[in-house]
Amino acid sequence: MSSDELVKDIDVQDIQDKNQTDEMVKAMHIGYEKSKNTLNTIGKALCILRLVLLGIALLALLLRMLFSAG
């Protein structure tokens, strides 16, 4: 039996559809990971900004207490 006879009943379109679906799922997963990484980076930047602003506010409060007492 030749290889052509073995594969003649196989529907190639089903295999192509499955491969296309797998590629779409992979692309969606990559997009999800990129979005997650971007949001994590933004979150870290916002935390650092909050800490800097808190430090400035505490420094301003400390300076006000030091110089208004005199």
PDB file with one MODEL, atoms N, CA, C and O in Angstrom:
MODEL        1
ATOM      1  N   MET A   1       0.850  -1.166   0.000  1.00  0.00           N
ATOM      2  CA  MET A   1       0.000   0.000   0.000  1.00  0.00           C
ATOM      3  C   MET A   1       0.905   1.243   0.000  1.00  0.00           C
ATOM      4  O   MET A   1       1.820   1.356   0.816  1.00  0.00           O
ATOM      5  N   SER A   2       0.638   2.150  -0.909  1.00  0.00           N
ATOM      6  CA  SER A   2       1.475   3.352  -1.015  1.00  0.00           C
ATOM      7  C   SER A   2       1.022   4.412  -0.011  1.00  0.00           C
ATOM      8  O   SER A   2      -0.069   4.335   0.554  1.00  0.00           O
ATOM      9  N   SER A   3       1.876   5.384   0.187  1.00  0.00           N
ATOM     10  CA  SER A   3       1.533   6.448   1.135  1.00  0.00           C
ATOM     11  C   SER A   3       0.368   7.285   0.622  1.00  0.00           C
ATOM     12  O   SER A   3      -0.402   7.816   1.422  1.00  0.00           O
ATOM     13  N   ASP A   4       0.225   7.415  -0.686  1.00  0.00           N
ATOM     14  CA  ASP A   4      -0.916   8.153  -1.241  1.00  0.00           C
ATOM     15  C   ASP A   4      -2.232   7.473  -0.891  1.00  0.00           C
ATOM     16  O   ASP A   4      -3.228   8.140  -0.613  1.00  0.00           O
ATOM     17  N   GLU A   5      -2.231   6.168  -0.905  1.00  0.00           N
ATOM     18  CA  GLU A   5      -3.451   5.436  -0.555  1.00  0.00           C
ATOM     19  C   GLU A   5      -3.777   5.591   0.928  1.00  0.00           C
ATOM     20  O   GLU A   5      -4.947   5.623   1.309  1.00  0.00           O
ATOM     21  N   LEU A   6      -2.754   5.685   1.754  1.00  0.00           N
ATOM     22  CA  LEU A   6      -2.978   5.817   3.191  1.00  0.00           C
ATOM     23  C   LEU A   6      -3.571   7.174   3.560  1.00  0.00           C
ATOM     24  O   LEU A   6      -4.401   7.262   4.465  1.00  0.00           O
ATOM     25  N   VAL A   7      -3.159   8.218   2.875  1.00  0.00           N
ATOM     26  CA  VAL A   7      -3.588   9.563   3.263  1.00  0.00           C
ATOM     27  C   VAL A   7      -4.714  10.123   2.405  1.00  0.00           C
ATOM     28  O   VAL A   7      -5.145  11.252   2.636  1.00  0.00           O
ATOM     29  N   LYS A   8      -5.197   9.383   1.435  1.00  0.00           N
ATOM     30  CA  LYS A   8      -6.206   9.938   0.538  1.00  0.00           C
ATOM     31  C   LYS A   8      -7.531  10.196   1.254  1.00  0.00           C
ATOM     32  O   LYS A   8      -8.301  11.049   0.812  1.00  0.00           O
ATOM     33  N   ASP A   9      -7.818   9.487   2.343  1.00  0.00           N
ATOM     34  CA  ASP A   9      -9.073   9.686   3.059  1.00  0.00           C
ATOM     35  C   ASP A   9      -8.966  10.743   4.158  1.00  0.00           C
ATOM     36  O   ASP A   9      -9.974  11.089   4.774  1.00  0.00           O
ATOM     37  N   ILE A  10      -7.795  11.249   4.406  1.00  0.00           N
ATOM     38  CA  ILE A  10      -7.615  12.248   5.457  1.00  0.00           C
ATOM     39  C   ILE A  10      -8.039  13.609   4.926  1.00  0.00           C
ATOM     40  O   ILE A  10      -7.637  14.023   3.838  1.00  0.00           O
ATOM     41  N   ASP A  11      -8.860  14.296   5.715  1.00  0.00           N
ATOM     42  CA  ASP A  11      -9.323  15.621   5.325  1.00  0.00           C
ATOM     43  C   ASP A  11      -8.280  16.650   5.763  1.00  0.00           C
ATOM     44  O   ASP A  11      -8.117  16.918   6.954  1.00  0.00           O
ATOM     45  N   VAL A  12      -7.596  17.207   4.810  1.00  0.00           N
ATOM     46  CA  VAL A  12      -6.522  18.155   5.088  1.00  0.00           C
ATOM     47  C   VAL A  12      -7.080  19.441   5.688  1.00  0.00           C
ATOM     48  O   VAL A  12      -6.409  20.092   6.489  1.00  0.00           O
ATOM     49  N   GLN A  13      -8.289  19.808   5.314  1.00  0.00           N
ATOM     50  CA  GLN A  13      -8.883  21.053   5.811  1.00  0.00           C
ATOM     51  C   GLN A  13      -9.042  21.015   7.332  1.00  0.00           C
ATOM     52  O   GLN A  13      -8.836  22.033   7.995  1.00  0.00           O
ATOM     53  N   ASP A  14      -9.400  19.873   7.890  1.00  0.00           N
ATOM     54  CA  ASP A  14      -9.520  19.759   9.349  1.00  0.00           C
ATOM     55  C   ASP A  14      -8.181  20.033  10.031  1.00  0.00           C
ATOM     56  O   ASP A  14      -8.121  20.724  11.048  1.00  0.00           O
ATOM     57  N   ILE A  15      -7.123  19.491   9.466  1.00  0.00           N
ATOM     58  CA  ILE A  15      -5.795  19.692  10.042  1.00  0.00           C
ATOM     59  C   ILE A  15      -5.385  21.155   9.921  1.00  0.00           C
ATOM     60  O   ILE A  15      -4.824  21.719  10.861  1.00  0.00           O
ATOM     61  N   GLN A  16      -5.659  21.772   8.777  1.00  0.00           N
ATOM     62  CA  GLN A  16      -5.328  23.186   8.594  1.00  0.00           C
ATOM     63  C   GLN A  16      -6.127  24.061   9.558  1.00  0.00           C
ATOM     64  O   GLN A  16      -5.587  25.015  10.120  1.00  0.00           O
ATOM     65  N   ASP A  17      -7.409  23.744   9.753  1.00  0.00           N
ATOM     66  CA  ASP A  17      -8.238  24.507  10.691  1.00  0.00           C
ATOM     67  C   ASP A  17      -7.696  24.392  12.113  1.00  0.00           C
ATOM     68  O   ASP A  17      -7.651  25.379  12.848  1.00  0.00           O
ATOM     69  N   LYS A  18      -7.285  23.183  12.497  1.00  0.00           N
ATOM     70  CA  LYS A  18      -6.743  22.993  13.842  1.00  0.00           C
ATOM     71  C   LYS A  18      -5.449  23.778  14.020  1.00  0.00           C
ATOM     72  O   LYS A  18      -5.234  24.396  15.063  1.00  0.00           O
ATOM     73  N   ASN A  19      -4.593  23.754  13.011  1.00  0.00           N
ATOM     74  CA  ASN A  19      -3.337  24.508  13.090  1.00  0.00           C
ATOM     75  C   ASN A  19      -3.608  26.003  13.188  1.00  0.00           C
ATOM     76  O   ASN A  19      -2.939  26.714  13.938  1.00  0.00           O
ATOM     77  N   GLN A  20      -4.593  26.476  12.429  1.00  0.00           N
ATOM     78  CA  GLN A  20      -4.932  27.898  12.468  1.00  0.00           C
ATOM     79  C   GLN A  20      -5.487  28.265  13.843  1.00  0.00           C
ATOM     80  O   GLN A  20      -5.167  29.325  14.381  1.00  0.00           O
ATOM     81  N   THR A  21      -6.312  27.396  14.408  1.00  0.00           N
ATOM     82  CA  THR A  21      -6.862  27.642  15.738  1.00  0.00           C
ATOM     83  C   THR A  21      -5.745  27.669  16.775  1.00  0.00           C
ATOM     84  O   THR A  21      -5.734  28.531  17.653  1.00  0.00           O
ATOM     85  N   ASP A  22      -4.814  26.739  16.679  1.00  0.00           N
ATOM     86  CA  ASP A  22      -3.677  26.713  17.608  1.00  0.00           C
ATOM     87  C   ASP A  22      -2.855  27.994  17.503  1.00  0.00           C
ATOM     88  O   ASP A  22      -2.411  28.536  18.514  1.00  0.00           O
ATOM     89  N   GLU A  23      -2.655  28.476  16.278  1.00  0.00           N
ATOM     90  CA  GLU A  23      -1.896  29.713  16.076  1.00  0.00           C
ATOM     91  C   GLU A  23      -2.636  30.904  16.674  1.00  0.00           C
ATOM     92  O   GLU A  23      -2.016  31.795  17.254  1.00  0.00           O
ATOM     93  N   MET A  24      -3.958  30.919  16.532  1.00  0.00           N
ATOM     94  CA  MET A  24      -4.749  32.020  17.094  1.00  0.00           C
ATOM     95  C   MET A  24      -4.676  32.010  18.618  1.00  0.00           C
ATOM     96  O   MET A  24      -4.546  33.063  19.241  1.00  0.00           O
ATOM     97  N   VAL A  25      -4.759  30.836  19.213  1.00  0.00           N
ATOM     98  CA  VAL A  25      -4.668  30.725  20.671  1.00  0.00           C
ATOM     99  C   VAL A  25      -3.287  31.176  21.138  1.00  0.00           C
ATOM    100  O   VAL A  25      -3.170  31.879  22.141  1.00  0.00           O
ATOM    101  N   LYS A  26      -2.258  30.781  20.426  1.00  0.00           N
ATOM    102  CA  LYS A  26      -0.896  31.188  20.783  1.00  0.00           C
ATOM    103  C   LYS A  26      -0.746  32.704  20.680  1.00  0.00           C
ATOM    104  O   LYS A  26      -0.141  33.324  21.554  1.00  0.00           O
ATOM    105  N   ALA A  27      -1.287  33.305  19.625  1.00  0.00           N
ATOM    106  CA  ALA A  27      -1.206  34.756  19.452  1.00  0.00           C
ATOM    107  C   ALA A  27      -1.967  35.475  20.562  1.00  0.00           C
ATOM    108  O   ALA A  27      -1.510  36.503  21.062  1.00  0.00           O
ATOM    109  N   MET A  28      -3.115  34.944  20.947  1.00  0.00           N
ATOM    110  CA  MET A  28      -3.887  35.554  22.031  1.00  0.00           C
ATOM    111  C   MET A  28      -3.122  35.455  23.345  1.00  0.00           C
ATOM    112  O   MET A  28      -3.127  36.395  24.139  1.00  0.00           O
ATOM    113  N   HIS A  29      -2.469  34.329  23.576  1.00  0.00           N
ATOM    114  CA  HIS A  29      -1.692  34.149  24.805  1.00  0.00           C
ATOM    115  C   HIS A  29      -0.514  35.122  24.847  1.00  0.00           C
ATOM    116  O   HIS A  29      -0.220  35.701  25.893  1.00  0.00           O
ATOM    117  N   ILE A  30       0.150  35.299  23.723  1.00  0.00           N
ATOM    118  CA  ILE A  30       1.271  36.244  23.656  1.00  0.00           C
ATOM    119  C   ILE A  30       0.771  37.658  23.925  1.00  0.00           C
ATOM    120  O   ILE A  30       1.416  38.415  24.649  1.00  0.00           O
ATOM    121  N   GLY A  31      -0.375  38.019  23.345  1.00  0.00           N
ATOM    122  CA  GLY A  31      -0.957  39.337  23.590  1.00  0.00           C
ATOM    123  C   GLY A  31      -1.313  39.534  25.048  1.00  0.00           C
ATOM    124  O   GLY A  31      -1.103  40.609  25.608  1.00  0.00           O
ATOM    125  N   TYR A  32      -1.854  38.491  25.663  1.00  0.00           N
ATOM    126  CA  TYR A  32      -2.201  38.556  27.090  1.00  0.00           C
ATOM    127  C   TYR A  32      -0.953  38.770  27.938  1.00  0.00           C
ATOM    128  O   TYR A  32      -0.958  39.594  28.853  1.00  0.00           O
ATOM    129  N   GLU A  33       0.108  38.040  27.642  1.00  0.00           N
ATOM    130  CA  GLU A  33       1.349  38.165  28.409  1.00  0.00           C
ATOM    131  C   GLU A  33       1.948  39.563  28.262  1.00  0.00           C
ATOM    132  O   GLU A  33       2.427  40.139  29.238  1.00  0.00           O
ATOM    133  N   LYS A  34       1.923  40.108  27.042  1.00  0.00           N
ATOM    134  CA  LYS A  34       2.451  41.459  26.827  1.00  0.00           C
ATOM    135  C   LYS A  34       1.632  42.482  27.603  1.00  0.00           C
ATOM    136  O   LYS A  34       2.189  43.388  28.222  1.00  0.00           O
ATOM    137  N   SER A  35       0.315  42.338  27.571  1.00  0.00           N
ATOM    138  CA  SER A  35      -0.557  43.260  28.307  1.00  0.00           C
ATOM    139  C   SER A  35      -0.301  43.164  29.803  1.00  0.00           C
ATOM    140  O   SER A  35      -0.236  44.179  30.497  1.00  0.00           O
ATOM    141  N   LYS A  36      -0.158  41.948  30.291  1.00  0.00           N
ATOM    142  CA  LYS A  36       0.100  41.741  31.717  1.00  0.00           C
ATOM    143  C   LYS A  36       1.420  42.384  32.127  1.00  0.00           C
ATOM    144  O   LYS A  36       1.498  43.032  33.171  1.00  0.00           O
ATOM    145  N   ASN A  37       2.448  42.210  31.321  1.00  0.00           N
ATOM    146  CA  ASN A  37       3.750  42.803  31.624  1.00  0.00           C
ATOM    147  C   ASN A  37       3.683  44.324  31.599  1.00  0.00           C
ATOM    148  O   ASN A  37       4.287  44.989  32.441  1.00  0.00           O
ATOM    149  N   THR A  38       2.949  44.878  30.634  1.00  0.00           N
ATOM    150  CA  THR A  38       2.799  46.331  30.548  1.00  0.00           C
ATOM    151  C   THR A  38       2.080  46.867  31.774  1.00  0.00           C
ATOM    152  O   THR A  38       2.499  47.870  32.352  1.00  0.00           O
ATOM    153  N   LEU A  39       1.003  46.208  32.173  1.00  0.00           N
ATOM    154  CA  LEU A  39       0.260  46.655  33.353  1.00  0.00           C
ATOM    155  C   LEU A  39       1.101  46.523  34.622  1.00  0.00           C
ATOM    156  O   LEU A  39       1.018  47.377  35.505  1.00  0.00           O
ATOM    157  N   ASN A  40       1.897  45.481  34.724  1.00  0.00           N
ATOM    158  CA  ASN A  40       2.793  45.332  35.883  1.00  0.00           C
ATOM    159  C   ASN A  40       3.811  46.468  35.932  1.00  0.00           C
ATOM    160  O   ASN A  40       4.097  47.003  37.003  1.00  0.00           O
ATOM    161  N   THR A  41       4.353  46.832  34.781  1.00  0.00           N
ATOM    162  CA  THR A  41       5.320  47.927  34.718  1.00  0.00           C
ATOM    163  C   THR A  41       4.670  49.247  35.119  1.00  0.00           C
ATOM    164  O   THR A  41       5.256  50.026  35.871  1.00  0.00           O
ATOM    165  N   ILE A  42       3.466  49.498  34.621  1.00  0.00           N
ATOM    166  CA  ILE A  42       2.743  50.724  34.980  1.00  0.00           C
ATOM    167  C   ILE A  42       2.442  50.736  36.476  1.00  0.00           C
ATOM    168  O   ILE A  42       2.580  51.771  37.128  1.00  0.00           O
ATOM    169  N   GLY A  43       2.038  49.603  37.017  1.00  0.00           N
ATOM    170  CA  GLY A  43       1.752  49.508  38.450  1.00  0.00           C
ATOM    171  C   GLY A  43       2.977  49.805  39.295  1.00  0.00           C
ATOM    172  O   GLY A  43       2.887  50.513  40.298  1.00  0.00           O
ATOM    173  N   LYS A  44       4.118  49.268  38.896  1.00  0.00           N
ATOM    174  CA  LYS A  44       5.359  49.528  39.634  1.00  0.00           C
ATOM    175  C   LYS A  44       5.733  51.004  39.555  1.00  0.00           C
ATOM    176  O   LYS A  44       6.166  51.590  40.547  1.00  0.00           O
ATOM    177  N   ALA A  45       5.566  51.606  38.379  1.00  0.00           N
ATOM    178  CA  ALA A  45       5.885  53.029  38.222  1.00  0.00           C
ATOM    179  C   ALA A  45       4.976  53.885  39.099  1.00  0.00           C
ATOM    180  O   ALA A  45       5.430  54.861  39.696  1.00  0.00           O
ATOM    181  N   LEU A  46       3.699  53.526  39.178  1.00  0.00           N
ATOM    182  CA  LEU A  46       2.770  54.282  40.025  1.00  0.00           C
ATOM    183  C   LEU A  46       3.130  54.135  41.501  1.00  0.00           C
ATOM    184  O   LEU A  46       3.016  55.097  42.261  1.00  0.00           O
ATOM    185  N   CYS A  47       3.555  52.964  41.910  1.00  0.00           N
ATOM    186  CA  CYS A  47       3.979  52.767  43.307  1.00  0.00           C
ATOM    187  C   CYS A  47       5.198  53.624  43.631  1.00  0.00           C
ATOM    188  O   CYS A  47       5.267  54.231  44.699  1.00  0.00           O
ATOM    189  N   ILE A  48       6.144  53.672  42.724  1.00  0.00           N
ATOM    190  CA  ILE A  48       7.332  54.500  42.940  1.00  0.00           C
ATOM    191  C   ILE A  48       6.940  55.970  43.003  1.00  0.00           C
ATOM    192  O   ILE A  48       7.441  56.708  43.852  1.00  0.00           O
ATOM    193  N   LEU A  49       6.056  56.401  42.120  1.00  0.00           N
ATOM    194  CA  LEU A  49       5.588  57.789  42.127  1.00  0.00           C
ATOM    195  C   LEU A  49       4.902  58.124  43.445  1.00  0.00           C
ATOM    196  O   LEU A  49       5.125  59.197  44.007  1.00  0.00           O
ATOM    197  N   ARG A  50       4.075  57.222  43.937  1.00  0.00           N
ATOM    198  CA  ARG A  50       3.407  57.445  45.229  1.00  0.00           C
ATOM    199  C   ARG A  50       4.422  57.576  46.360  1.00  0.00           C
ATOM    200  O   ARG A  50       4.279  58.440  47.225  1.00  0.00           O
ATOM    201  N   LEU A  51       5.432  56.736  46.356  1.00  0.00           N
ATOM    202  CA  LEU A  51       6.461  56.816  47.396  1.00  0.00           C
ATOM    203  C   LEU A  51       7.224  58.138  47.329  1.00  0.00           C
ATOM    204  O   LEU A  51       7.523  58.738  48.362  1.00  0.00           O
ATOM    205  N   VAL A  52       7.534  58.587  46.128  1.00  0.00           N
ATOM    206  CA  VAL A  52       8.234  59.865  45.968  1.00  0.00           C
ATOM    207  C   VAL A  52       7.361  61.004  46.476  1.00  0.00           C
ATOM    208  O   VAL A  52       7.839  61.871  47.207  1.00  0.00           O
ATOM    209  N   LEU A  53       6.083  61.012  46.095  1.00  0.00           N
ATOM    210  CA  LEU A  53       5.174  62.067  46.551  1.00  0.00           C
ATOM    211  C   LEU A  53       4.990  62.026  48.066  1.00  0.00           C
ATOM    212  O   LEU A  53       4.924  63.074  48.709  1.00  0.00           O
ATOM    213  N   LEU A  54       4.907  60.845  48.632  1.00  0.00           N
ATOM    214  CA  LEU A  54       4.797  60.716  50.082  1.00  0.00           C
ATOM    215  C   LEU A  54       6.057  61.253  50.760  1.00  0.00           C
ATOM    216  O   LEU A  54       5.969  61.933  51.783  1.00  0.00           O
ATOM    217  N   GLY A  55       7.215  60.954  50.199  1.00  0.00           N
ATOM    218  CA  GLY A  55       8.469  61.471  50.742  1.00  0.00           C
ATOM    219  C   GLY A  55       8.520  62.991  50.690  1.00  0.00           C
ATOM    220  O   GLY A  55       8.959  63.631  51.646  1.00  0.00           O
ATOM    221  N   ILE A  56       8.077  63.569  49.585  1.00  0.00           N
ATOM    222  CA  ILE A  56       8.053  65.031  49.464  1.00  0.00           C
ATOM    223  C   ILE A  56       7.102  65.635  50.488  1.00  0.00           C
ATOM    224  O   ILE A  56       7.421  66.637  51.127  1.00  0.00           O
ATOM    225  N   ALA A  57       5.924  65.016  50.640  1.00  0.00           N
ATOM    226  CA  ALA A  57       4.949  65.525  51.611  1.00  0.00           C
ATOM    227  C   ALA A  57       5.503  65.441  53.034  1.00  0.00           C
ATOM    228  O   ALA A  57       5.343  66.378  53.816  1.00  0.00           O
ATOM    229  N   LEU A  58       6.144  64.339  53.369  1.00  0.00           N
ATOM    230  CA  LEU A  58       6.730  64.202  54.709  1.00  0.00           C
ATOM    231  C   LEU A  58       7.870  65.194  54.926  1.00  0.00           C
ATOM    232  O   LEU A  58       8.006  65.754  56.013  1.00  0.00           O
ATOM    233  N   LEU A  59       8.678  65.410  53.908  1.00  0.00           N
ATOM    234  CA  LEU A  59       9.762  66.385  54.009  1.00  0.00           C
ATOM    235  C   LEU A  59       9.199  67.795  54.193  1.00  0.00           C
ATOM    236  O   LEU A  59       9.712  68.570  55.000  1.00  0.00           O
ATOM    237  N   ALA A  60       8.151  68.124  53.449  1.00  0.00           N
ATOM    238  CA  ALA A  60       7.521  69.441  53.584  1.00  0.00           C
ATOM    239  C   ALA A  60       6.938  69.609  54.981  1.00  0.00           C
ATOM    240  O   ALA A  60       7.064  70.678  55.579  1.00  0.00           O
ATOM    241  N   LEU A  61       6.310  68.582  55.500  1.00  0.00           N
ATOM    242  CA  LEU A  61       5.742  68.644  56.844  1.00  0.00           C
ATOM    243  C   LEU A  61       6.845  68.820  57.887  1.00  0.00           C
ATOM    244  O   LEU A  61       6.708  69.622  58.811  1.00  0.00           O
ATOM    245  N   LEU A  62       7.914  68.086  57.738  1.00  0.00           N
ATOM    246  CA  LEU A  62       9.038  68.190  58.668  1.00  0.00           C
ATOM    247  C   LEU A  62       9.663  69.585  58.627  1.00  0.00           C
ATOM    248  O   LEU A  62       9.943  70.171  59.673  1.00  0.00           O
ATOM    249  N   LEU A  63       9.879  70.115  57.432  1.00  0.00           N
ATOM    250  CA  LEU A  63      10.456  71.455  57.301  1.00  0.00           C
ATOM    251  C   LEU A  63       9.527  72.520  57.877  1.00  0.00           C
ATOM    252  O   LEU A  63       9.981  73.482  58.497  1.00  0.00           O
ATOM    253  N   ARG A  64       8.240  72.344  57.671  1.00  0.00           N
ATOM    254  CA  ARG A  64       7.274  73.303  58.220  1.00  0.00           C
ATOM    255  C   ARG A  64       7.316  73.281  59.745  1.00  0.00           C
ATOM    256  O   ARG A  64       7.276  74.328  60.392  1.00  0.00           O
ATOM    257  N   MET A  65       7.396  72.080  60.310  1.00  0.00           N
ATOM    258  CA  MET A  65       7.447  71.968  61.772  1.00  0.00           C
ATOM    259  C   MET A  65       8.733  72.594  62.318  1.00  0.00           C
ATOM    260  O   MET A  65       8.709  73.249  63.360  1.00  0.00           O
ATOM    261  N   LEU A  66       9.844  72.396  61.626  1.00  0.00           N
ATOM    262  CA  LEU A  66      11.121  72.935  62.093  1.00  0.00           C
ATOM    263  C   LEU A  66      11.172  74.461  62.015  1.00  0.00           C
ATOM    264  O   LEU A  66      11.638  75.116  62.948  1.00  0.00           O
ATOM    265  N   PHE A  67      10.699  75.023  60.911  1.00  0.00           N
ATOM    266  CA  PHE A  67      10.848  76.459  60.705  1.00  0.00           C
ATOM    267  C   PHE A  67       9.688  77.283  61.249  1.00  0.00           C
ATOM    268  O   PHE A  67       9.838  78.492  61.426  1.00  0.00           O
ATOM    269  N   SER A  68       8.557  76.681  61.517  1.00  0.00           N
ATOM    270  CA  SER A  68       7.443  77.450  62.082  1.00  0.00           C
ATOM    271  C   SER A  68       7.548  77.523  63.603  1.00  0.00           C
ATOM    272  O   SER A  68       6.885  78.361  64.214  1.00  0.00           O
ATOM    273  N   ALA A  69       8.345  76.689  64.222  1.00  0.00           N
ATOM    274  CA  ALA A  69       8.489  76.690  65.676  1.00  0.00           C
ATOM    275  C   ALA A  69       9.366  77.849  66.139  1.00  0.00           C
ATOM    276  O   ALA A  69       9.281  78.254  67.298  1.00  0.00           O
ATOM    277  N   GLY A  70      10.181  78.373  65.285  1.00  0.00           N
ATOM    278  CA  GLY A  70      11.136  79.390  65.669  1.00  0.00           C
ATOM    279  C   GLY A  70      10.577  80.738  65.626  1.00  0.00           C
ATOM    280  O   GLY A  70      11.276  81.706  65.927  1.00  0.00           O
TER     281      GLY A  70
ENDMDL
END
